[in-house]
């Protein structure tokens, strides 16, 4: 990889760009969650008709996926000398 290619990608990993992306993501999440106030909800069971149910459900499922992935990683982890022979 040349220095020119490295310089072109450096903006995407700079701390200031990461901060801007984090703020943009938080603003987007807040706006989408607030849009839930104006949506009509058709409840199929008691809890899914409540306000912000979709946001809470998505967050809990995402957190569960992270914990499941970490557990699978611990099970499949190998010693650092596994391929040494």
N, C-alpha and C positions, 0 to 999 in steps of 0.2 A: 504494500500500500504506500503510495507516495505521500509526501507532506501536504500536497494540495488536497488530496482526498481526506486526510485527517483533519485539516483545517475546516473543510466544508462541513464536517459532521460535528465539530466541536461545539457549535452553538446549541445543539440539541441536548447536550449533557451539562451545560454550564449551570451553576447554581441559580443564577437569576432566571434562566428559562424554566428550570424546574419549579421555582417559586411561582412564576406566572402560570404555568400549566396546572399547578396545584390549586391556585386561586380560581382559575377558569373552571376546573372540575368541580370545585365546591359550589361556585355560583350556579353552574348548570344543574347540579343535583338539587340545590335549593329551589330553583325555578321549576324543575320537573315535579318535585314534591309538592310545591305550592299549587301547581296546576291540578293536582288531585282534589283540591277544594272545589273546583268548578266542574268536575266530572260526575256523571251519574253512575251510581254503582248498582249493579243487579246482584243481589246476594243469593248464592246457591246454598250456603249454610250460614249460620248465625254470625260468625266472626268476619267473613270476607266482605261484608257490607260496611264495615267500620272505616272511618277516615284513616288514611295513611297505611292501610293494611298491606297494599302492594309494596310500598317502600320498606316496611318492616319485614315482610316475608322475604323480599329479595336480599336484604341485608343478612338476615339469619341464614338463608341458604348459602350465601357467599361465604359467610364465616364458617359454616359447616364444611363446605368444600375445602377451605384452607386447612382446617383441622384434619380432615380425612386425608388430604394430600401429605400433610406432615407425618401422619401415622404410617401411611404407605411408604414414605421415604425412610422412616426409621426401620421398618421391616425389611426393606430391600437394600439398605445401606451395607456396603462392604468395607472391609479393612483397607487402609491405604496401601498395604503390601499385597493385596489380593492378586494382582497381575504380575507381581515380581517373580513368581516361579515357585 
